[in-house]
Structures are given as structure tokens and as C-alpha cells.
């Protein structure tokens, strides 16, 4: 029998853990198994003197930015799907392509 994380044999003389998901893991591989296989949600923050947890505002901003990027990606993929449905003679300009054209175009005199 081998460790699910590192692949080395699980020996009788070493401490091993049997996870609720059914795998056997070395004691020193346990944290890596939890982080990889079960992917718990972490919050980064501080604990004040009263013992209350305060999440970092930067982490919340990062989550909001990731959500916004996901929404933008979905809208772009929808536009690509719509452009595929149009006739071959029609030209479709996506928002990112429009920005590139505006940046590279010479200034009007």
C-alpha cells in the first residue's frame, strides 16, 4: 500500500493517517493531502486582543476582482458564441479588439 500524496510505501513502523475519504497518508503528508484533495476555504486575517477574527480587506478585494474577471470572461465567451452564429460575411469586433484598434490607430488631425 502506498501513500496517496507522495506515493512511497506505507510501512507498519511509521505513523499513518486514514482519511475519511478512504486514503492512507503518511503523518508528514497529511497537511498536503488536506490542501490538495479537500481544498478547504481559507480566510486570511488577524485576531485582536479580544480573540475576534478580522478578515483582511485586501482578500475581499481580490475575491471581488476575481468575480468581476469571471463575469467579463463569460460575457466575452457569449459574444464569441453570438459571432459564430452570424453569417460568414459579417465582421464582428469584440470589445478587447476595439481597444487595441483605438490604441494603435494614428491620432486624427
ABEGO torsion letter per residue (X at the ends): XBBAAAGBBBBAABBBBBBAAGBBBBAAAAAAAAAAAAGBBBBBBBBBAAGBBBBBAAAAAAAAAAAAAAAAAAAAAAAAAAAAABBAABBBBBAAAAAAAAAABBBBX
